[in-house]
């Protein structure tokens, strides 16, 4: 029997397990998923927890609910991959052989990599919201906070869900307004980017949105350390930004197992062909989701769109056909902007987010780079779609390849 091993049972790994199990003969192919966690988290929902919009129960379900029958699931940490021998070594000493390997081990925050970040203020006045623990701790803090200098900061690129910090400050502005303390809160958005986003057209729109909300953007700020005594962010050029409350996106890195295996870059991401999604150094290893180094967003939509391409290319490899499916870097993100409204961006490797309508040209119903109520509803509806359709590998009426239909090219 031939073997496919999938490392990681998050969004990307679960989608691939479902797609491949439906397509491959169970008498010929075994599929094994390895993951060290039993619970599956809807990570976009972490953003809503500090503001008491979602609860813990809204974002967590057992992973076993989403793996299809006929897939072997091993809950274990991974020691390393030995590509030369087509083996995966688990932490308990078990060895898994494979004919094809899919790496879907994601990325995670590393607050310990920034001096002072995990000091005495960690989860007291300094919080992340990219983990369930951080989101819940921040929720408890905000229940009684009476105002001051709130800073939303990003340590470095890349990081997963790159629009989430923008969403956070927008929701925070609404939250403090509804509590009646907005005039007591100074909100600053500190980023290493030259603006609120990575591309000019979207950056212009989002900068204007934050300005309307009296949220100051501090660009080109590269955090060197956190001074716990002075309660300041300190940049490499010695600029300082004071805070009373710091919400932060720590440095993101891939799984340490990648480093132990000797197959990753400095941030533990696997060098990956950005079109075929095959590991550049290994013909029978494919990489999907946040674990790869492909130059697009580390977002759930990328896992979804690229899964369509990866499935086609693995099936081609299995059947000894040329791999003709090509991923274009398609990413699609709803952006919560507060007060029951949202924006939407749709882009790929070569095309930045542009205004227009989505998914139907001229009809929508969603507006690209527009702040509307229907976009907010799209964001809210997506949680149901995620649990009931996306994870199970079912088709959605959105093509994996980005289209220019409905988009308008503009100059900034």
Secondary structure, DSSP 8 states (H G I E B T S, - for coil): -EEEEEE--SHHHHHHHHHHHHHS-TTTEEEEEEES-SEEE-GGGHHHHTTTSS-GGGSEEEGGGTS-TTEEEEE--EEEEEGGGTEEEETTS-EEE-SEEEE---EEE-GGGSBTTTSTTBTTTEE-SSSHHHHHHHHHHHTT---EEEEEEE-SS--BSTTHHHHHHHHHHHHHHHHT-GGGEEEEEE-SSSSSSSSHHHHHHHHHHHHHTTEEEE-S--EEEEETTTTEEEETT--EEE-SEEEEE--EEE-HHHHHHT-B-TTS-B-B-TTT-BBTT-TTEEE-GGGB--SS-BSHHHHHHHHHHHHHHHHHHHTT----------EEEEEEEETTEEEEEEE-SS----EEEEEETTTEEEEET--BHHHHHHHHHHHHHIIIIITTT---SS-SS---TTEE----
